[in-house]
């Protein structure tokens, strides 16, 4: 299993949730769309992103991306130094609480 560190969580200008990894990622990540779960690899932004957010919360999409990546053999771990951009405080708190020890 590949391990990647999430260094940035942000909402794109198209309303997608992006989990950008530290580093460039791997070319094989582009195949995550085959999981048919609304998750895509953005090679330019070096991260996994959701379909445009409509009904789910950002925190639910975050956990969905992490779970789909894991099923594809990619372990996404949240850095304690991750940058948060335009994420509602409620969603950020839900995500952070799930990673609390």
Secondary structure as GFF3:
##gff-version 3
##sequence-region A 1 101
A	DSSP	beta_strand	2	11	.	.	.	ID=ss1
A	DSSP	beta_strand	17	21	.	.	.	ID=ss2
A	DSSP	three_ten_helix	27	35	.	.	.	ID=ss3
A	DSSP	beta_strand	39	42	.	.	.	ID=ss4
A	DSSP	beta_strand	47	50	.	.	.	ID=ss5
A	DSSP	alpha_helix	58	71	.	.	.	ID=ss6
A	DSSP	beta_strand	74	85	.	.	.	ID=ss7
A	DSSP	alpha_helix	89	98	.	.	.	ID=ss8
###
